[in-house]
Amino acid sequence: MNRILPSLALLGLLSTSAPAQTVKRSDYPIQAVSFTRVKLADNFWLPRLKTNTDVTIPASFQRCEATNRVKNFEMAAARQGKFATIFPFDDTDIYKTIEGASYSLTLYPDEKLDEYMDALIKKVAAAQEPDGYLYTARTIDPQHPHDWAGPERWVKERELSHELYNSGHLYEAAVAHYEATGKKNLLNIALKNADLVCATFGPGKRAVAPGHEIVEMGLVKLYRVTGKPEYLSTAKFFLDQRGRYAGYDPKSPDAWRNGSYWQDHKPVIDQKEAEGHAVRAEYLYSAMADVAALTGDQQLLAAVDSIWQNMVTRKLYVTGGTGAVPGGERFGGNYELPNTTAYNETCASVANVYWNQRMFQLHGEAKYVDIMEKVLYNGLISGVGLDGKSFFYSNAMQVKNSASFPQTEPQRAGWFDCSCCPTNMARLMPSLPGYVYAQNGRDVYANLFISGTTDLKVNNQSVRITQQNNYPWQGDLQFTVNPAATTDFNLLVRLPGWARNEAMPSDLYRFATPSTEKITITINGQPVQYTTRKGYAVLARKWRKNDVVKVALPMEVRQVVANSKVQDDLGKVALQRGPVVYCAEWTDNNGRATNLLVPAATSFTTRYQPDLLNGVMQLQATVPAVQIDAANTSISTTRQTLTAIPYYAWANRGKGEMTVWFPQQLTDVDLISRQPKEATVGK
């Protein structure tokens, strides 16, 4: 099952309306090593991927059945009944779970899962209309479609219908399923739909800026598989339609509800800041990177570079979360990063991983992988409970145990009416092997430090690289290089920003004090001098069998401070060790968390706790804790032990206080009740 499959154009597997074509094309200069060529053996990630396979994916399929998402397809096939769920995009929960299950099959082959997906794909095929249209919210009863769908196809695509959003997730699932299994049953459904989309939209045809982006990314994936140029040109056409909405008024207090909410306020080449609904935005920016790579469009490249810079310098949480504002699930203004009302949708973290991977492939700079790593180890996996079947839609930065501070989500839920986040986690997690390595000719990049093996071709020689570590708890990394014969190439090992005194590749966050610890690298036990390139150690040599590279990264506990323009973090510090950001939770700290101070001179001890939260490195220090008397008339401090756990592991032991940011002085403790705006969950 783990193999690289040739393009469909070469295999003659295209749909009848999509003839095979051979095209010359530009592309990302750096290509990710496929998930089919990387085998994980990692103590941190592999158990999570196993839980995703054993719990998350089965629970997701079961919930799709129980909530009538599958029934919608059955009724669409029969062309009778009444749409049985809430949102017209509920179809995508099936597609995303199929995508995740497909990736999972390469990790854990499962005949029953494979058969179940085939049966489900038959239901999807039966629901598809003869011309390729696939949208159960209309097909079930075309005379009485979902309220968001509009009376005719596509007429509400910009605002509400999500017809193209559904298509995009179908395409993503179809490509993953084909690459993982070699089967084309889902792919043929996707190609038939994509041919309809290309026949419907384009110059001289229907035009729209898709309201919820992802169809652009999906079309690019189909283009990569088939070589059919219409798929790429239609993706670019959708990008080019943005900024043509006449009703947008940038001076309106509700401007975000108009064009900027779905990134339709300016042409994409004129967009310079991350704006609007964060998930939609980061899917768009991923597609902009794709199309820029494949077409060489320099204006598009300049725009997506500018948007990334704005995000990482002004709109990114210390955990990697994005989308600060609950209303509209959107990016806020520059430096608008509140804690008690932080939104940080889990889907936005998924999209951020996609976007940063593409930015790395464009530019080959470690800073993009640094951000991706920050998201993966913090803001992403906080979105799923350790049980694999409880989730956060939004990811808080602080929970206060007070009626005066209602929280969006102080505890996890099993499912949501809008369950985009659980199914997005189901698909992202098992795709992780595809993010570990990348290659550009004789340059081989080691991006993520995850134990396992990969098999490559370098200079037409087979090369196996085996990675062994106990990351993120320990900083000792080992790479064993095994070429079939002596081979000359460059191994580029990422030197994480956090190990080089860089908390963030911008001035948005910095470490409070510099470290004198250095990264050390040896090959076969001998220290080596190496050059650096864009944040990578370039290890250039003629590699022989069983050459061993060892990299030692400093793993100190660091205090992080935010830019002074981030008002909510003034006078406060966050805690980080390696790539992991920490928090304090009520259950470890005498029932409170938001009353703890961390003065600048605080010294922490670390201890690995194998029986706590599936195994975590715990931080402890003696710090002042604020106490208020029963009459609320006096404040005092006492000394107590602060216990901190990785942020991703919070909310697995009940409901209570949590905080990521700690005041350094008593004057910085916020004791004044404020009433933040309530948030709603939904697309």
C-alpha positions, 0 to 999 in steps of 0.5 A: 500500500505504501507506494508512489503512484504515477499520475492518472494522466499516465495511467489513463485513469481520467474521467471521459471528459478529462483527456490525459494531457502532458504539460510542462509546469513550474512547481514548488522548488522543494517537494514534501516527502510523501506520507506514503514514504515515511514510517513513524516510530515515535513515542509522542506522535505515534500513540496520538495517531493510533488513538486517531485511528482507533477512536477518533475516526470510528467515532467520527464515522459513527457520529456521521451515521447517528446525526443523519449525515450519511442519511442525507446521501442515501436520501439524495440517491433516492431523490426523496426525503427532507434534508436531515441535518442543520448545515448544507456543509455537513456533507464535508464531515464524511469527506474529511473523515474518509480523508483521515481514514485514507491516511490512516490506512497507510499507518495501520492497514485495516481491511474492515475500514477499507471495506466500510469506506468503499460502501460509503463511497458507493453512497456518495456516488449514488447521491451524485447527479448525472452531470456531476453535481454533488450537494445533498442539501439540494439534490434530496428535494430540488424544489425545496432546498436548504434555506442557505442553498438558494433556489438554483445552483450556485446563486448563493455560493458567495455568501451561504451555500457552501457548494464549492466548499463541499466540492473542495473537501471532496477533492481533498479526500479523493486524492488522499484516498487514491494516493493511499489505496490506489483506488479511483472510486472516490477520485472518479466522483471528484473528477466528474464534479470538478469537470462540472465546476470547470464547465460552469465557472470561468471566463465568459461563464459564471463568476464568483469568489467562493464564500468558504475557500478550499475548492481552490486547494482541492482543484490544485490537488486534482491538477497535480494528479491528472495534469489537466490544466483546466483544474489549475486555471479554474483555481486561479480564476476563483482567486482572481474573482476576489475584490469585485464585490460592490457592496463592501464599505471599509469604513462600516463598523460591520465591514468584516461582515461584508467583503473582508469576512470572506477575503473578498474586499480586495483583489488577492494581489492587493491583500497585505494583511490576514483578515476575516474568518481565519479558516477561510483566510488560511485556506485561501492563502494556502491556495495562493501559495499553490497557484503562485508556485504552479504559475510563477505569478510574482504578484500572487507570491508577493501578496501571500508573503506580505499576508504571512508577515502580517500574521506572524508579526501581529496576529498570532498567539504564542500557542500558534492559534489564529483568529482572535475574535469570536464574532465572525471567527476572525482575525482581529486588528493588529496586536488584538490578541485577548486572552479571556475571549480568545477564539483560536478555532481548531480548524484555523490551526489545521489550515495554518499547518497547510499554509506554513508547509506551502510557504516553506516549500516556496522559500526553503526557510526554517521560520515557516516550519518553526511556526508549523511546529508551534501550531502542531505541538500547542494550538492544534493538538489542544483541540482534541482530548487525550481520549480522542473523542472530545474536542474544542472548537475554540481554544482559550488562553485563559479560563477564570472560575468566575461567573463574571467571566463566561468562557466560550468553551471551558470544557471539551465536547464530543460533537458540535452541530457544526462539527468541522473541527473534529473531522478536520482533526481526524484528517490532519493527524494521520497526514503528519508523516508527510510533513517530516521531510522534504527534498530539492534535488540533492538537498534533503530537509529534516523539518520535524523531529519525529522518530521513524524512517524514510526512504528517498532517492538522491542522485538516483541512489536509494537512501534510508534515513532513520530518526531517533529521539525523545522529542519534545521532552529531550533535545538529543536527536539522532539521524542514521543515514544509510545510502545504498552506496556512498552518495554525495548530498546535503542533509539540512537539519532545521535549527529551531528558532527557539533553540537560537534565542528566537521565540518567534520569527518576528518581534511579536514575542521574545524570550525575556532573557537570552540563553548562552546554551548552544546547539551542537552537532556531531557526525560519527562522534566527531564535532563538525563545523557546518554552514547555515542556510535559512535556519538550517544546518547544512551537512554536506558530505559523501554519506556512507552506510550507518553514518550517524548525525547527533544534534543536541538542542538546549531544553531550558525553561524560557520565559516569553514576553509579548510585544508591548502593543499586545495589551492583554499581555503587558507585564506578563510572561508565558512559559516554554520549554523546547517547542512546547508552551505551558499553562497552569491548570486549577487541579495542580494549583490549589484549585486556582490558576489565575492568581499565580505570579511568575517573577523574572527570577523564577527558577523552574525544575522539570520532571517527566511524569509518565502517568500524568496526562499520557506522559508529560514533562511537568514544570514546577517553581515556588512563586507568590500566589495572590489571596483575597480575604473572604470580605474582598477587602484585602489582598495578600500573597503566599508562597506556593508551588506552581505546577505547569503542564503542556498547554495541549493537555489542559481540560482533560481532568475536569472544568476549572481555571487555566492560564497561559500568561502569568503576571510578574508583579502583584500590580499586574494581576487583573482583579477587575471583573469584565464582561467579555462578549459571548461567542457562538460556534459555527461556520 
